[in-house]
């Protein structure tokens, strides 16, 4: 089995396990709380003079990584909010494997950020104020 197929199957399984673990009513409230935190991170990015993007990584019902855009302030063209949140989660958890985690981001991730989420094993991406389900991250669109 190819690596791409394996990543896809891992993401589907992680998503099924994650959705089974959270009662339906709590799921929506939790998603709103996580997305609210991503928007707080977005406000912090703007306050610091950067682009308006923020993100959080959630695993087992808790935030394990946070990130704001630092493209301008660092300057680093790869310092997108999603990448920063993934880096923070990997550092906090001591692993690059974020299987089963979910990414909450203020805007639909660019291809670089979506690929980083896929490589990290993130199961699902949620984006925007409406908390749109972006599905499992993909390596290409």
Secondary structure, DSSP 8 states (H G I E B T S, - for coil): --HHHHHHHHHHHHHHHHHHHS-HHHHHHHHHHHHHHHHHHHHHHHHTTS-S-EEEEEETTEEEEEEE--HHHHT-TT--HHHHHHHHHHHHHT-S--TT-EEEESS---HHHHHHHHHHT--EEEETTTTEEEES--S--
